[in-house]
């Protein structure tokens, strides 16, 4: 009887985590809509962003191009709790944090060697079919950058 109770408890915990993550508006694949975006010439572009469950964490995979048009790929796995988690594949940052403000708004912060270099705000439309990412900060050369990227859910 104890074994059965433990198995059911563990199963219910995993189901609860899955329901919470599935209800997150960020989850899924987002594709850049360049026509609606305001990205300066020579700035990097995140063409595809994928949010998926990774246990009780969220994994974010970003594929795009750098300012010279070369392919880029970075990955982040963590919780949307405002704490720094390792970021791999991005030469301009080694940690990223996401902080969920509400069901439609998330803030992000990139850091390199503990110093903030990019901050942003992700806002998902009420219908959940599009989102806007506004980012500002400094690039690796120390130049101020600000841009807005629009994405459509796939």
MILOVO-134441 format. One record per residue: residue in three letters; x, y, z of N, C-alpha, C in turn. Coordinates in steps of 0.2 Angstrom, whole numbers, padded with zeros to 4 digits, always signed. Example, Ala and Ser with C-alpha at 12.3 -4.5 7.8 and 13.67 -1.06 7.14 Angstrom:
ALA+0066-0028+0039+0062-0022+0039+0066-0016+0039 SER+0064-0011+0035+0068-0005+0036+0064+0000+0039 
//
This chain:
UNK+0004-0006+0000+0000+0000+0000+0004+0006+0000 UNK+0010+0006+0004+0014+0012+0004+0017+0014-0003 UNK+0019+0008-0006+0022+0009-0013+0017+0012-0018 UNK+0011+0010-0017+0006+0013-0022+0005+0020-0020 UNK+0005+0022-0014+0004+0029-0012+0010+0033-0014 UNK+0016+0031-0014+0022+0035-0016+0021+0036-0023 UNK+0020+0030-0027+0020+0031-0034+0014+0036-0037 UNK+0009+0036-0034+0003+0041-0035+0005+0048-0033 UNK+0009+0049-0028+0011+0055-0026+0016+0058-0031 UNK+0021+0054-0033+0026+0056-0038+0022+0058-0044 UNK+0018+0054-0047+0014+0055-0053+0010+0061-0053 UNK+0007+0062-0047+0003+0069-0047+0008+0075-0047 UNK+0013+0074-0044+0018+0080-0044+0020+0081-0051 UNK+0022+0076-0054+0024+0077-0061+0019+0080-0066 UNK+0013+0078-0065+0007+0080-0068+0006+0088-0067 UNK+0007+0090-0060+0006+0097-0058+0011+0101-0062 UNK+0017+0099-0062+0022+0103-0065+0021+0104-0073 UNK+0018+0098-0076+0017+0098-0083+0011+0103-0084 UNK+0006+0103-0080+0000+0108-0081+0003+0115-0080 UNK+0007+0116-0075+0009+0123-0074+0013+0126-0080 UNK+0018+0121-0083+0022+0123-0088+0018+0124-0095 UNK+0013+0119-0096+0009+0120-0102+0004+0126-0102 UNK+0003+0129-0096-0002+0135-0096+0003+0141-0097 UNK+0009+0140-0097+0014+0146-0098+0013+0148-0105 UNK+0011+0155-0106+0010+0157-0113+0017+0157-0117 UNK+0023+0157-0114+0029+0157-0117+0030+0151-0121 UNK+0028+0145-0118+0029+0139-0121+0028+0138-0128 UNK+0032+0135-0132+0031+0133-0139+0037+0136-0143 UNK+0035+0136-0150+0040+0139-0155+0038+0146-0157 UNK+0043+0151-0157+0041+0157-0159+0046+0159-0165 UNK+0043+0162-0171+0047+0163-0177+0047+0171-0178 UNK+0053+0174-0179+0054+0181-0180+0050+0183-0186 UNK+0046+0189-0185+0042+0192-0190+0046+0198-0192 UNK+0051+0198-0197+0055+0204-0198+0051+0210-0200 UNK+0046+0209-0204+0042+0215-0206+0039+0219-0200 UNK+0037+0216-0195+0035+0219-0189+0040+0221-0184 UNK+0046+0219-0185+0052+0221-0181+0056+0227-0182 UNK+0059+0230-0177+0063+0236-0178+0070+0234-0176 UNK+0074+0231-0180+0080+0228-0179+0085+0232-0183 UNK+0090+0236-0180+0095+0240-0183+0099+0236-0188 UNK+0101+0238-0193+0106+0235-0198+0112+0233-0194 UNK+0114+0227-0196+0120+0224-0193+0119+0221-0186 UNK+0113+0221-0183+0112+0219-0176+0110+0211-0177 UNK+0112+0207-0172+0110+0200-0172+0102+0199-0172 UNK+0100+0194-0175+0093+0192-0176+0092+0185-0173 UNK+0087+0184-0169+0085+0178-0166+0079+0176-0170 UNK+0080+0171-0175+0075+0169-0180+0070+0165-0177 UNK+0072+0160-0173+0068+0155-0170+0070+0155-0162 UNK+0064+0155-0158+0065+0154-0151+0060+0149-0148 UNK+0063+0144-0145+0059+0138-0143+0059+0138-0135 UNK+0053+0138-0132+0053+0137-0125+0049+0130-0124 UNK+0053+0126-0120+0050+0119-0118+0052+0117-0111 UNK+0047+0112-0109+0048+0110-0102+0055+0105-0102 UNK+0058+0106-0096+0064+0102-0095+0064+0100-0087 UNK+0060+0095-0086+0058+0093-0079+0054+0099-0076 UNK+0056+0102-0070+0053+0107-0068+0056+0114-0070 UNK+0060+0114-0075+0063+0120-0077+0060+0121-0084 UNK+0063+0127-0087+0061+0129-0094+0068+0129-0098 UNK+0068+0126-0104+0073+0126-0108+0072+0131-0114 UNK+0076+0136-0115+0075+0141-0121+0081+0140-0126 UNK+0079+0138-0132+0084+0137-0137+0083+0143-0142 UNK+0088+0146-0144+0088+0152-0149+0092+0150-0155 UNK+0090+0151-0161+0094+0150-0167+0093+0157-0171 UNK+0098+0159-0173+0098+0165-0177+0104+0167-0181 UNK+0105+0173-0182+0112+0175-0186+0115+0181-0182 UNK+0121+0182-0182+0125+0187-0179+0124+0193-0184 UNK+0128+0199-0182+0128+0205-0186+0131+0204-0193 UNK+0135+0199-0194+0138+0197-0200+0134+0192-0204 UNK+0129+0190-0201+0125+0185-0205+0127+0178-0204 UNK+0131+0177-0199+0134+0170-0197+0129+0167-0192 UNK+0127+0160-0193+0122+0157-0189+0125+0157-0181 UNK+0120+0158-0177+0121+0158-0170+0116+0153-0167 UNK+0118+0150-0161+0114+0145-0157+0116+0146-0150 UNK+0111+0147-0145+0112+0147-0138+0106+0144-0135 UNK+0108+0142-0129+0103+0138-0124+0104+0140-0117 UNK+0098+0140-0114+0097+0142-0107+0092+0137-0104 UNK+0094+0135-0098+0089+0131-0094+0089+0133-0087 UNK+0083+0134-0085+0082+0137-0078+0075+0138-0076 UNK+0074+0142-0071+0067+0144-0069+0066+0151-0070 UNK+0060+0153-0071+0058+0160-0073+0057+0164-0066 UNK+0062+0164-0062+0062+0167-0055+0067+0173-0054 UNK+0070+0175-0059+0074+0181-0059+0081+0180-0057 UNK+0083+0173-0056+0089+0171-0054+0093+0170-0060 UNK+0100+0171-0060+0105+0169-0065+0106+0162-0066 UNK+0105+0160-0072+0107+0153-0074+0111+0153-0080 UNK+0116+0148-0081+0121+0148-0086+0118+0148-0093 UNK+0121+0152-0097+0119+0153-0104+0125+0150-0109 UNK+0123+0146-0113+0129+0143-0117+0128+0145-0124 UNK+0133+0146-0128+0133+0148-0135+0132+0155-0137 UNK+0132+0160-0132+0132+0167-0133+0138+0170-0131 UNK+0143+0172-0135+0149+0175-0133+0148+0182-0129 UNK+0142+0185-0130+0142+0191-0126+0139+0191-0119 UNK+0137+0184-0117+0134+0183-0111+0135+0176-0108 UNK+0136+0176-0102+0137+0169-0099+0131+0167-0094 UNK+0127+0172-0092+0121+0170-0088+0115+0174-0091 UNK+0109+0171-0090+0103+0175-0092+0098+0173-0086 UNK+0094+0178-0085+0088+0177-0080+0082+0179-0083 UNK+0077+0175-0082+0070+0177-0084+0066+0178-0078 UNK+0062+0183-0077+0057+0184-0072+0050+0186-0075 UNK+0046+0181-0073+0039+0181-0075+0036+0187-0071 UNK+0033+0192-0074+0029+0197-0071+0022+0196-0070 UNK+0019+0193-0076+0012+0191-0076+0011+0186-0081 UNK+0005+0184-0083+0004+0178-0088+0007+0181-0095 UNK+0007+0187-0096+0009+0190-0103+0016+0193-0103 UNK+0019+0194-0097+0025+0199-0097+0031+0195-0094 UNK+0036+0195-0097+0042+0192-0094+0048+0197-0095 UNK+0052+0198-0090+0058+0202-0090+0064+0197-0091 UNK+0069+0199-0095+0076+0195-0096+0082+0200-0094 UNK+0087+0197-0092+0093+0200-0091+0099+0196-0093 UNK+0103+0198-0097+0109+0195-0099+0115+0198-0095 UNK+0120+0194-0093+0126+0196-0090+0132+0193-0093 UNK+0138+0196-0093+0144+0194-0095+0149+0195-0089 UNK+0152+0190-0086+0156+0191-0080+0153+0195-0074 UNK+0146+0193-0073+0143+0196-0068+0140+0203-0069 UNK+0142+0206-0075+0140+0213-0077+0134+0213-0082 UNK+0128+0216-0080+0123+0217-0084+0125+0220-0091 UNK+0123+0217-0097+0124+0220-0103+0118+0221-0107 UNK+0113+0217-0106+0107+0217-0110+0101+0216-0105 UNK+0096+0220-0106+0089+0219-0102+0084+0219-0107 UNK+0078+0216-0106+0073+0216-0110+0066+0214-0107 UNK+0061+0215-0111+0054+0214-0109+0051+0210-0115 UNK+0048+0205-0113+0044+0200-0118+0037+0201-0116 UNK+0033+0203-0121+0026+0204-0120+0022+0200-0125 UNK+0018+0196-0122+0014+0191-0127+0007+0194-0127 UNK+0004+0194-0134-0002+0197-0135-0008+0193-0131 UNK-0013+0196-0130-0019+0193-0127-0021+0187-0130 UNK-0021+0186-0136-0023+0180-0140-0018+0175-0140 UNK-0011+0176-0137-0006+0171-0137-0003+0170-0143 UNK-0004+0173-0149-0002+0171-0155+0004+0175-0157 UNK+0006+0180-0154+0012+0184-0156+0015+0187-0149 UNK+0021+0189-0150+0024+0192-0144+0029+0198-0147 UNK+0031+0202-0142+0036+0208-0144+0041+0207-0139 UNK+0047+0208-0141+0053+0208-0137+0057+0214-0138 UNK+0057+0218-0133+0061+0225-0133+0067+0224-0129 UNK+0073+0225-0132+0079+0224-0129+0083+0230-0129 UNK+0087+0232-0123+0092+0237-0123+0098+0235-0119 UNK+0104+0239-0121+0110+0237-0117+0116+0239-0121 UNK+0121+0236-0120+0127+0237-0124+0130+0231-0128 UNK+0132+0232-0134+0135+0226-0137+0142+0225-0135 UNK+0146+0220-0137+0152+0218-0135+0157+0224-0136 UNK+0156+0228-0141+0161+0234-0143+0159+0240-0138 UNK+0154+0239-0134+0152+0245-0129+0147+0249-0132 UNK+0145+0248-0138+0140+0252-0141+0133+0251-0139 UNK+0129+0256-0137+0122+0256-0135+0118+0253-0140 UNK+0114+0248-0139+0109+0245-0143+0102+0245-0140 UNK+0097+0246-0145+0090+0245-0143+0086+0243-0149 UNK+0082+0238-0148+0078+0235-0154+0072+0231-0151 UNK+0068+0231-0156+0061+0227-0155+0060+0222-0160 UNK+0059+0216-0157+0058+0210-0162+0051+0208-0161 UNK+0048+0206-0166+0041+0204-0166+0041+0196-0168 UNK+0037+0192-0165+0037+0185-0166+0030+0182-0167 UNK+0029+0177-0171+0023+0174-0172+0024+0167-0169 UNK+0019+0164-0165+0019+0158-0162+0018+0153-0168 UNK+0021+0147-0168+0021+0142-0173+0016+0137-0171 
//
